[in-house]
Amino acid sequence: METMHVFVFLALIMQCLGDFLTDLKHLRSCNESSPISLEVLNGVLINQKLPKDESGNFQCFLFCLFTKYKWMDEDGGFLVHEIKTVLEEVKVANLKQILYKCTAVDSFNGCKRAFAFTKCFWGFIGAQKEDVDDELLYQVIEA
């Protein structure tokens, strides 16, 4: 079930443009600027836990993705309207709570802000019922 939460989160980010080649370009670009290993990414997808030695890179990898998909600006500010638009399209439950709580991050560092948003978002998604998660997954796939 936890793997599905991460998949849903990454799918939400990637569905912004819907263009696979663009998505791949963004992933490669972010992996060049903030390299993470395939093992780290798989560990995050399976366990939602980061190894201490690479967590900073993963945080900056997320920040890079969020800036590429216009969820954050270069200064680390959240572009709430853009996030809201995407989450409305896939009908995420608790949208207002996610937007208010997950974007209220006590840090000025863009990488840390992106990571804190991700953890908060996973918390909300994890709290939903399995049938809601399955419905969200199917909506993302159909989008």
VENZIUR-V988096 format. One record per residue. N is the residue number from 1. PSI is psi in whole degrees, -180 to 180 (NA if undefined). D_LAST is the distance of its C-alpha to the last C-alpha in Angstrom with 2 decimals. Layout:
# VENZIUR-V988096
((N;PSI;D_LAST) (N;PSI;D_LAST))
This chain:
# VENZIUR-V988096
((1;-40;21.12) (2;-36;21.61) (3;-39;19.88) (4;-37;16.70) (5;-44;17.09) (6;-42;17.40) (7;-45;14.50) (8;-44;12.26) (9;-49;14.02) (10;-38;13.73) (11;-38;10.03) (12;-44;9.79) (13;-48;12.23) (14;-23;10.91) (15;-8;7.41) (16;-47;9.78) (17;-29;10.68) (18;4;8.26) (19;113;11.65) (20;-43;13.05) (21;-38;16.58) (22;-43;16.31) (23;-46;14.95) (24;-41;17.88) (25;-44;20.24) (26;-44;19.50) (27;-45;20.01) (28;-44;23.21) (29;-46;24.45) (30;-33;24.08) (31;-26;25.70) (32;-43;28.55) (33;-31;29.22) (34;77;28.78) (35;135;29.17) (36;146;28.07) (37;160;28.85) (38;-35;26.59) (39;-42;28.66) (40;-46;27.95) (41;-44;24.19) (42;-40;24.42) (43;-39;26.78) (44;-43;24.45) (45;-37;21.56) (46;-46;24.02) (47;-11;26.36) (48;38;24.85) (49;141;28.27) (50;138;29.42) (51;143;32.70) (52;-33;35.11) (53;-18;36.01) (54;6;32.55) (55;-34;30.89) (56;-42;31.73) (57;-41;30.01) (58;-38;26.86) (59;-44;27.01) (60;-30;27.36) (61;-46;24.61) (62;-44;22.23) (63;-43;23.86) (64;-47;23.34) (65;-44;19.59) (66;-36;19.41) (67;-38;21.50) (68;-38;19.56) (69;10;16.32) (70;33;18.55) (71;-20;18.48) (72;154;22.23) (73;175;24.97) (74;-22;27.61) (75;-3;29.99) (76;7;27.80) (77;143;26.84) (78;138;23.51) (79;81;21.56) (80;-38;20.67) (81;-42;19.14) (82;-43;16.52) (83;-46;15.83) (84;-43;15.76) (85;-47;13.31) (86;-45;10.61) (87;-30;11.74) (88;-38;11.89) (89;-35;8.27) (90;9;7.69) (91;56;11.14) (92;132;13.30) (93;156;16.77) (94;34;19.77) (95;-48;18.04) (96;-42;21.45) (97;-41;23.23) (98;-47;20.89) (99;-43;21.29) (100;-48;25.03) (101;-46;26.02) (102;-20;23.90) (103;-7;24.69) (104;77;28.38) (105;133;29.44) (106;66;33.16) (107;150;33.21) (108;-6;33.44) (109;121;32.29) (110;-40;28.76) (111;-45;28.30) (112;-36;29.53) (113;-43;27.43) (114;-43;24.17) (115;-43;25.33) (116;-41;26.43) (117;-45;23.09) (118;-47;21.41) (119;-43;24.07) (120;-46;23.78) (121;-46;20.00) (122;-37;20.51) (123;-43;23.28) (124;-43;21.26) (125;-41;18.48) (126;-25;21.37) (127;-13;23.11) (128;159;20.52) (129;158;21.20) (130;-40;19.91) (131;-33;18.27) (132;-41;16.32) (133;-45;15.31) (134;-42;14.29) (135;-42;12.28) (136;-43;10.49) (137;-46;9.99) (138;-36;8.55) (139;-39;6.07) (140;-43;5.16) (141;-39;5.57) (142;-23;3.83) (143;NA;0.00))
